Amino acid sequence: MFKKKPVIIIVAILMLISTACILPNLSIPMRLSASSKNAKVSYIPFYVSLVESSALFPYYTPEEFINNHSADMFMGEVSDVKNIKMSIGSYTYDKSIAKVKVTKVLSGTATVGSTVSILLPVPINTIVHYEDSEVISCIRSGMTGIFLPKKYDASSYWKIDSDAELYLPDIADYGLTDGRRDVFFYDGSKLIYDDYTYSYQLKSLQDVENLIQDITSKS
């Protein structure tokens, strides 16, 4: 009985790889405006990668990051997360987009009750590991969080070369810088955040809100 388990596991892995090869062909393209040139973005219904990725970010104190990073800060409930593939010129990038219903505005122009879209720096799944993106990788539909995103405007482009650029407002209202220091999540039992940058005993989203208000009131 127990000798059959390795065979079952191998078959499951082969099915997973086979599914990953087939489903990307079912990707759904996003409609981009004329402001985007030589670029394509598609929703990917299934994403799998066994490649570990890493990134290095400049160090900021909590005061530096919060005061200089974002004018828009809000609390909201995640209603949806979808992985996307971006092609800009000859380069491709795997990212994701979250839909968040704003429940409280801490600063900026967001409106309570509105649903905004946020471009996330990594795809969301449970297979690939992205170092330094541990916080954003925990995002799931139904979670409540506090977001410190960058609002996209007419000057927000991702430019690769002279003839390839993606106009970011085509795909999202906001974007995250690193998905580590600009998000805080509560999963129903604990607070998920970057406790290296924010070396405080934060236990709840109310603690995060109090910290943000304390820092911004002194700026």
C-alpha positions in Angstrom: 0.0 0.0 0.0 2.7 2.5 1.0 4.9 1.5 -2.0 2.4 3.1 -4.4 2.8 6.6 -2.9 5.9 7.6 -4.9 4.1 6.7 -8.1 1.1 8.8 -7.1 3.3 11.8 -6.3 5.2 11.5 -9.6 1.9 11.3 -11.6 0.6 14.4 -9.7 3.8 16.4 -10.5 3.5 15.4 -14.2 -0.2 16.4 -14.2 0.8 19.8 -12.7 3.5 20.4 -15.3 1.2 19.4 -18.1 -1.6 21.7 -16.8 0.9 24.6 -16.6 1.9 24.1 -20.2 -1.7 24.1 -21.4 -3.5 26.8 -19.4 -1.2 29.8 -20.3 -2.7 29.4 -23.8 -6.0 30.4 -22.3 -4.6 33.7 -21.1 -7.0 36.7 -21.4 -5.5 39.8 -23.0 -6.1 43.2 -21.5 -7.1 46.1 -23.7 -4.4 48.8 -23.7 -4.7 52.4 -24.9 -2.7 54.0 -27.6 -0.4 55.3 -24.9 1.1 51.8 -24.6 3.5 50.9 -27.4 4.8 47.5 -28.4 3.4 46.1 -25.1 0.9 43.3 -24.2 -0.6 42.3 -20.8 -2.6 39.2 -20.2 -4.3 37.6 -17.3 -2.9 34.2 -16.6 -5.4 31.7 -15.2 -2.7 29.3 -13.9 0.9 30.2 -12.9 3.6 27.8 -11.9 7.3 28.4 -11.5 10.0 26.5 -9.6 12.6 29.3 -9.9 13.5 31.2 -6.8 13.8 35.0 -7.2 15.4 37.6 -5.0 15.7 41.4 -4.9 17.7 44.0 -2.9 16.0 47.1 -1.6 17.6 50.3 -0.2 17.2 50.7 3.5 14.8 53.3 4.9 13.7 54.0 8.4 10.0 53.8 9.0 9.8 57.6 9.1 11.7 57.9 5.8 9.6 55.3 4.0 6.2 56.5 5.2 6.8 60.2 4.8 8.5 60.0 1.4 6.9 57.0 -0.2 3.2 57.5 -0.8 0.5 60.2 -0.6 -2.3 57.7 -0.7 -2.6 55.3 2.3 -5.8 53.4 3.0 -7.3 50.3 4.6 -9.2 47.9 2.4 -10.5 44.3 1.9 -8.9 42.3 -0.9 -11.7 41.1 -3.3 -9.6 39.5 -6.0 -6.1 38.7 -7.1 -5.1 37.7 -10.6 -1.7 36.9 -12.1 -0.6 38.6 -15.2 2.1 38.4 -17.8 3.5 41.6 -19.2 5.4 41.8 -22.5 7.2 45.1 -23.2 9.3 44.9 -26.3 11.3 41.7 -26.1 11.1 41.5 -22.3 8.4 39.6 -20.2 7.5 40.0 -16.6 5.3 38.0 -14.3 3.2 40.2 -11.9 -0.3 40.3 -10.5 -3.1 42.7 -9.9 -5.2 42.9 -6.7 -8.7 44.5 -6.4 -9.2 46.2 -3.1 -12.4 47.7 -1.7 -11.4 50.8 0.3 -12.9 50.8 3.8 -10.9 53.6 5.4 -8.7 56.4 4.0 -5.7 57.4 6.1 -4.4 60.0 3.6 -4.7 60.8 -0.1 -7.5 60.8 -2.7 -9.0 57.3 -2.4 -12.7 57.1 -1.7 -14.3 54.9 0.9 -16.5 52.3 -0.8 -14.6 52.4 -4.1 -12.7 49.4 -5.5 -9.2 50.1 -6.7 -6.7 48.0 -8.6 -3.1 47.6 -7.4 -0.2 46.3 -9.5 1.8 43.9 -7.3 5.5 43.3 -7.9 5.3 39.5 -8.0 2.8 36.8 -9.2 0.8 35.3 -6.3 0.9 31.5 -5.8 2.2 29.0 -3.3 4.9 27.4 -5.5 7.5 30.1 -6.4 9.4 31.9 -3.7 10.3 35.6 -4.1 12.8 36.7 -1.5 12.0 40.0 0.1 8.4 39.7 -1.0 7.2 37.5 1.8 4.6 40.0 2.9 2.8 40.6 -0.4 3.1 36.9 -1.2 0.6 36.2 1.6 -2.2 38.3 0.0 -5.4 36.4 -0.5 -9.0 37.3 -1.3 -10.9 38.2 1.8 -7.9 39.6 3.7 -8.0 43.1 5.2 -4.9 45.2 4.9 -3.4 48.7 5.0 -1.8 49.7 1.7 0.8 52.5 1.0 0.8 52.3 -2.9 2.0 54.8 -5.5 -0.9 56.3 -7.5 -0.4 56.1 -11.2 -0.9 59.2 -13.3 -0.2 60.6 -16.8 3.5 60.3 -16.2 3.5 56.7 -15.1 5.2 54.6 -17.8 7.3 51.5 -17.7 9.7 52.1 -20.6 12.1 49.5 -21.9 13.5 51.2 -25.0 12.5 53.9 -27.4 9.8 51.9 -29.1 8.4 49.9 -26.2 6.6 51.3 -23.1 3.6 50.4 -21.0 1.3 53.1 -19.8 0.7 51.9 -16.2 -2.8 53.5 -15.8 -3.9 51.1 -18.6 -3.7 48.2 -16.2 -4.0 49.5 -12.6 -4.8 52.5 -10.4 -1.8 52.0 -8.1 1.4 50.1 -7.8 3.5 48.8 -5.0 7.2 49.4 -4.8 8.4 46.2 -3.2 5.4 44.5 -1.6 7.2 44.3 1.7 7.3 47.7 3.4 4.2 49.1 1.8 1.6 46.5 2.9 0.3 45.2 6.2 -2.2 42.3 6.4 -4.3 40.7 9.0 -5.2 37.1 8.2 -7.7 36.6 11.0 -5.2 35.5 13.6 -2.1 37.6 13.2 -0.6 40.7 11.6 1.7 40.1 8.6 4.2 42.8 8.0 7.9 43.6 7.6 9.1 43.5 11.2 12.7 44.3 10.1 11.8 47.8 8.9 9.0 48.3 11.4 10.7 47.1 14.5 7.7 47.7 16.7 5.4 45.3 18.5 2.6 45.7 16.0 -0.3 43.3 16.7 -3.2 44.7 14.8 -4.1 47.0 11.9 -5.1 49.6 14.5 -1.5 49.6 15.7 -0.3 50.2 12.1 -2.8 53.0 11.7 -1.6 54.6 15.0 2.0 54.3 13.8 1.3 55.9 10.5 -0.6 58.8 12.1 2.2 59.3 14.7 4.9 59.5 12.0 2.9 61.7 9.6 1.8 64.1 12.3 5.5 64.8 13.1 6.5 65.5 9.5 
